[in-house]
Amino acid sequence: MVTDQQVRRLFKLVQTTDHFGTAAAKAGMDEKTARKYLGLGKLPSQIAKEHDWRTRKDPFEDIWPDIREKLEVNPQLEAKTLFDALQRENPGRYGDGQLRSLQRKIKIWRASAGPAKEVFFAQTHTPGRLGQSDFTHMNELGVTITGEAFNHLIYHFVLTYSNWETGTICFSESFESLSEGLQNALWTLGGVPDMHRTDRLTTAVQKADHPDEFTRRYQDLLDHYGLTGCKTNSNSPHENGDVEQSHHRFKRAVKQALLLRGSYDFASRDNYNRFLQGLFNQLNAGRKQRFAQEQQVLHRLPESRIEACKKIMTTVGPSSTIRANHNVYSVDSRLIGERIEARLYVERLEIWYGQRRVDTLPRLRGEDRHAINYRHIIDSLVRKPGAFDNFRYRDDLFPTTRFRIAYDSLKKCHGLPVAARQYLNILHMAARESESGVDEALRILIENDMRIGDEQVKALVNSKQHKPAVTEVHIPDVDLSAYDELLQEVCS
């Protein structure tokens, strides 16, 4: 087969060689073929007929109208789904190898007669103009802290011009997480861009029929930093495309860094946080030139941060509890009937009374949960032991598993009234003396199969004798050789 290169060579040789046969031979073709191309004055590729006919019969020709109708009704249908349906409806007619033919036919239909595709419009980004942020879940990466699954999110902030990014660990898409994450980003950045865009977070953006665009707390945060807020339109996550794409790149980088590290487990949350911040620094290292342009036009930070907390004024109920963000917390019984201020931060709840912080509690994640500290209510329970067994939050009054075992043992030996009274005495001892000391005394009684009672626990707690060490359980390695021999006998 004559190539374009041969004919080009022939065209050059006929101009420099006296004998035509010699020129044809040097071009690698006979004289007849050479005269044909010389007469046409065209290359082989220019005279070849375009292949526009099928080499074999289309196996889907007779049923294509039905397939096309289904695609027109539901364009999201995949070729594999339609092919599987064809095989079920026509047993033996279509082989697995014909799937590729149907995929190609549907692909051509989509490109020539299918529905129009969404167009993404490239945007011009200006230094220092826009920062975008969003939350992204990290659970899929399987990070653990001292062996325990660490379920969390990252508040992710990105400058759209340089793609400089940073993030903060959080546990919900609350306003407190948004406020702390945004402020962390701005202070790490060392300046403030013109605008900040989020998606339609309910903690920041009002509903469509509300006269205000943003919630009061979020608008106060924007005003404090001199930011102009903007939001995406409904069902338009691509409008926050820079941070959305950064989510994928960042999580892929975290995954690779974890693989390179050789472990998904961290000794503490601080170690994991340092790991993430080091990764952000590494990712930002290649963006220094464009980031320097952004830094030149960023606005100055205010003199201080704004508190990232929600303040709730409430009255402590007769059960010595308050309700904050759909969760129940116990407080000191001395505050029953008093008006207190609960300050809800990202990970803690502060109780303020008389312009003074009187307690700090871990914040609950989610809704309809409760955190009851037995120390807040034990004095009243000791006086009313009959209320214990049916107490709504009774399970919160077993600080460790050994306390629960002790209560069950007391019920078995003495019945409910005596068991409740003795167990509450034990719990009162833990509140007044030492929870760890009482737990250790219960361990000794349980492991030595001794009688459990409030007097026995008190005697052990007050005893100065050396406590026996915790029993260590050693499980020997399983010897599978006998099992292997059994398999070999069966196989033979």
SVG drawing of the C-alpha trace seen along z (x, -y; Angstrom):
<svg xmlns="http://www.w3.org/2000/svg" viewBox="-42 -46 61 86">
<polyline fill="none" stroke="black" stroke-width="0.4" points="0.0,0.0 1.4,-3.4 1.8,-5.9 1.6,-9.7 5.3,-9.8 6.2,-7.8 4.2,-10.0 5.7,-13.2 9.2,-11.6 8.2,-10.8 7.1,-14.5 10.5,-15.7 12.5,-13.0 10.9,-13.7 12.2,-17.2 15.8,-16.2 16.1,-12.9 16.4,-12.6 14.9,-9.1 11.3,-8.6 11.8,-4.9 14.7,-5.7 12.5,-8.2 9.7,-5.7 12.1,-3.0 13.7,-5.3 10.1,-6.2 9.4,-2.5 6.7,-2.0 6.4,-0.8 6.2,-3.2 2.5,-2.6 1.5,-3.5 4.0,-6.4 2.4,-7.8 -1.1,-7.5 -0.2,-9.7 1.8,-12.1 -1.1,-12.5 -3.6,-13.0 -1.3,-15.4 -2.8,-14.2 -1.7,-12.1 -3.3,-8.7 -5.1,-10.1 -6.7,-12.8 -8.2,-10.4 -9.2,-7.6 -13.0,-7.1 -14.3,-7.8 -15.6,-4.6 -19.3,-5.3 -20.8,-1.8 -21.2,1.0 -19.1,4.2 -21.7,6.2 -25.5,6.1 -26.6,3.9 -28.0,6.4 -30.1,3.7 -31.6,2.2 -35.1,3.7 -35.5,2.8 -33.7,-0.5 -37.0,-2.6 -38.1,-1.0 -34.7,-1.7 -34.7,-5.3 -38.2,-5.9 -37.0,-4.7 -34.0,-7.0 -36.1,-10.0 -38.4,-9.4 -35.5,-8.8 -32.2,-9.9 -30.4,-8.7 -30.9,-5.1 -27.5,-3.3 -26.7,-1.0 -25.9,1.8 -29.4,1.6 -31.1,1.6 -28.9,4.5 -29.7,6.6 -33.4,6.0 -32.9,7.1 -31.2,10.3 -34.1,11.1 -36.7,10.4 -35.0,12.2 -33.2,15.3 -30.2,16.4 -30.5,13.6 -27.8,11.3 -24.4,12.3 -22.4,10.4 -19.9,9.4 -22.6,7.2 -22.9,4.8 -20.1,2.7 -22.0,2.2 -25.1,1.0 -23.0,-1.4 -21.4,-2.9 -24.8,-3.2 -26.3,-5.0 -23.3,-7.2 -23.6,-8.4 -27.4,-9.0 -26.7,-11.1 -24.1,-13.2 -26.3,-13.7 -30.0,-13.6 -30.0,-13.3 -30.8,-16.0 -28.5,-19.1 -25.8,-18.8 -25.1,-21.3 -22.5,-23.9 -20.0,-25.1 -18.7,-28.6 -15.1,-29.4 -14.9,-32.3 -12.3,-35.1 -10.9,-35.2 -9.4,-38.3 -6.8,-38.3 -8.2,-38.8 -11.8,-39.0 -13.5,-35.8 -13.2,-33.0 -15.4,-29.9 -16.1,-27.5 -18.0,-24.3 -18.1,-21.3 -16.9,-17.9 -17.3,-14.5 -14.1,-12.6 -15.5,-9.3 -14.8,-7.4 -11.0,-7.7 -11.2,-5.5 -9.1,-7.7 -8.8,-6.4 -7.6,-8.0 -6.0,-5.4 -7.9,-2.7 -11.3,-4.3 -13.1,-5.5 -12.8,-9.3 -16.0,-10.5 -15.6,-14.1 -15.9,-16.8 -13.6,-19.4 -14.6,-23.0 -12.8,-23.8 -11.9,-27.3 -10.4,-28.1 -9.3,-31.4 -10.6,-31.1 -7.7,-33.0 -4.7,-31.1 -6.5,-28.0 -4.8,-28.6 -6.7,-26.4 -7.0,-25.6 -9.4,-23.7 -10.7,-23.1 -11.8,-19.8 -15.5,-19.9 -18.4,-17.5 -21.5,-19.2 -22.5,-21.9 -23.6,-24.2 -23.1,-27.9 -20.5,-27.6 -18.5,-25.3 -18.9,-27.7 -17.9,-30.7 -14.8,-29.0 -13.7,-27.6 -14.1,-30.8 -12.3,-32.8 -9.5,-30.2 -9.1,-30.5 -8.9,-34.3 -6.4,-34.5 -4.3,-31.8 -4.6,-33.8 -3.6,-37.0 -6.2,-39.1 -9.7,-39.3 -10.9,-38.9 -13.7,-41.1 -16.4,-38.3 -17.2,-35.0 -19.5,-32.5 -21.2,-29.4 -23.9,-27.1 -27.3,-27.5 -26.4,-26.5 -29.5,-26.8 -27.2,-28.1 -26.2,-31.1 -28.8,-31.6 -32.4,-32.4 -35.3,-30.7 -36.3,-32.1 -39.4,-33.8 -37.5,-35.6 -37.0,-39.3 -33.3,-39.0 -30.7,-37.2 -28.6,-35.8 -29.3,-34.9 -28.5,-37.6 -25.6,-35.8 -23.9,-35.1 -24.5,-38.7 -22.9,-39.9 -19.9,-37.7 -19.6,-39.1 -19.9,-42.6 -17.2,-42.1 -14.7,-41.2 -16.0,-43.5 -16.9,-40.7 -19.6,-40.8 -21.6,-37.5 -22.9,-35.7 -24.6,-32.3 -25.2,-29.8 -28.6,-29.5 -30.9,-26.6 -29.7,-23.2 -26.6,-24.8 -23.6,-23.3 -21.3,-24.0 -21.5,-27.7 -19.2,-26.8 -17.1,-24.8 -13.7,-25.8 -14.2,-24.5 -16.2,-21.5 -13.3,-20.4 -10.8,-21.2 -12.8,-18.7 -11.9,-15.9 -8.3,-16.9 -7.8,-17.4 -9.3,-14.1 -7.3,-12.3 -4.1,-13.9 -5.1,-12.9 -5.6,-9.3 -2.2,-9.2 -0.5,-10.8 -2.1,-8.2 -0.9,-5.4 2.6,-6.8 2.5,-7.2 1.7,-3.5 -1.1,-4.0 -4.5,-5.5 -4.3,-5.7 -3.1,-8.7 -2.1,-8.9 -4.3,-11.9 -6.5,-14.4 -3.7,-17.0 -1.4,-14.7 -4.0,-14.2 -4.6,-18.0 -0.9,-18.6 -0.9,-16.0 -3.7,-17.9 -2.1,-21.3 1.2,-20.0 -0.6,-18.6 -2.3,-22.0 1.1,-23.6 2.4,-21.1 -0.5,-21.7 -0.1,-25.5 3.6,-25.3 3.0,-25.3 0.7,-28.3 3.1,-30.8 3.3,-33.1 -0.5,-33.6 -1.0,-33.7 1.5,-36.5 -0.6,-38.5 -3.7,-37.9 -1.9,-38.9 -1.1,-42.3 -4.8,-43.2 -6.3,-41.5 -8.0,-43.7 -6.7,-44.0 -8.0,-41.8 -10.0,-43.4 -8.4,-43.8 -9.9,-40.6 -12.0,-37.6 -15.7,-37.3 -16.9,-34.7 -18.0,-31.5 -20.8,-30.6 -24.5,-30.6 -25.9,-32.2 -29.1,-30.8 -30.9,-32.3 -32.9,-29.6 -34.3,-28.7 -33.1,-25.5 -36.0,-23.1 -37.0,-21.2 -35.2,-18.1 -31.9,-20.1 -31.7,-20.1 -31.7,-22.6 -32.4,-22.1 -29.9,-23.6 -30.1,-23.0 -32.6,-20.1 -30.4,-18.3 -30.8,-17.9 -27.9,-18.7 -27.9,-18.4 -26.5,-21.3 -25.8,-21.7 -29.0,-21.3 -28.3,-24.6 -29.3,-26.4 -32.8,-24.9 -35.2,-27.8 -32.4,-30.2 -32.0,-32.1 -28.7,-31.1 -26.9,-31.7 -25.7,-28.7 -23.0,-29.4 -22.8,-26.8 -19.4,-26.4 -18.3,-23.9 -17.3,-21.3 -18.4,-22.5 -21.3,-24.1 -20.5,-26.7 -22.9,-27.5 -22.8,-31.2 -24.6,-32.6 -24.1,-36.0 -21.6,-37.0 -19.4,-34.1 -18.8,-30.7 -19.9,-28.0 -19.5,-24.8 -18.2,-23.5 -19.8,-20.5 -18.9,-18.5 -21.3,-19.5 -23.5,-16.7 -23.5,-15.9 -26.8,-15.5 -30.3,-16.0 -32.6,-14.4 -29.7,-13.3 -28.9,-13.8 -25.9,-14.2 -26.7,-13.7 -23.9,-14.1 -24.7,-12.1 -22.7,-14.6 -25.4,-17.2 -28.3,-15.3 -26.9,-12.6 -27.8,-14.5 -31.5,-14.5 -31.5,-10.9 -30.0,-9.6 -33.0,-11.2 -35.4,-9.8 -34.1,-6.3 -37.5,-5.2 -37.1,-7.6 -34.0,-5.8 -35.2,-2.7 -37.7,-4.5 -35.6,-7.6 -35.8,-8.7 -32.0,-9.1 -31.0,-6.2 -28.5,-4.8 -26.4,-8.0 -26.0,-7.2 -23.6,-4.2 -20.2,-5.9 -18.5,-2.6 -19.6,1.0 -18.6,2.1 -21.2,-0.3 -23.9,1.3 -22.7,4.8 -22.8,3.7 -26.4,2.5 -27.6,5.6 -25.9,7.7 -27.6,5.7 -31.0,6.2 -30.5,9.9 -29.5,10.2 -31.7,7.7 -34.6,6.7 -35.3,3.2 -35.7,0.9 -32.6,2.0 -30.6,2.3 -31.5,-1.3 -30.6,-2.7 -27.3,-0.9 -26.3,-1.7 -27.0,-5.4 -24.9,-5.3 -22.0,-3.9 -22.7,-6.5 -22.7,-9.2 -19.4,-7.9 -18.0,-8.2 -19.1,-11.8 -17.7,-12.8 -14.6,-10.7 -13.2,-9.4 -14.9,-7.8 -11.8,-5.9 -11.3,-4.7 -14.9,-3.4 -14.5,-1.8 -11.3,0.0 -13.1,1.2 -15.9,2.6 -13.3,4.4 -11.8,6.2 -15.2,7.3 -16.4,8.5 -13.2,10.3 -13.0,12.1 -16.7,13.0 -17.2,11.2 -20.4,9.8 -21.2,6.3 -22.6,3.7 -22.2,0.1 -20.4,1.0 -18.0,3.3 -17.2,0.7 -16.6,-2.0 -14.3,0.3 -12.2,0.9 -12.1,-2.7 -11.0,-3.7 -8.5,-0.9 -4.8,-1.8 -3.9,1.7 -2.2,2.3 -4.9,3.0 -4.3,6.2 -3.3,5.6 -5.8,5.8 -6.0,9.4 -4.4,9.7 -6.0,12.1 -3.6,13.8 -5.1,15.6 -2.7,18.0 -2.3,18.1 -4.6,20.5 -2.8,23.6 -4.2,24.2 -2.0,27.2 -4.6,29.7 -7.2,28.0 -4.8,28.2 -4.2,31.9 -8.0,32.5 -8.4,30.7 -5.6,32.7 -7.2,36.0 -10.6,34.9 -8.9,33.9 -7.0,37.2"/>
</svg>
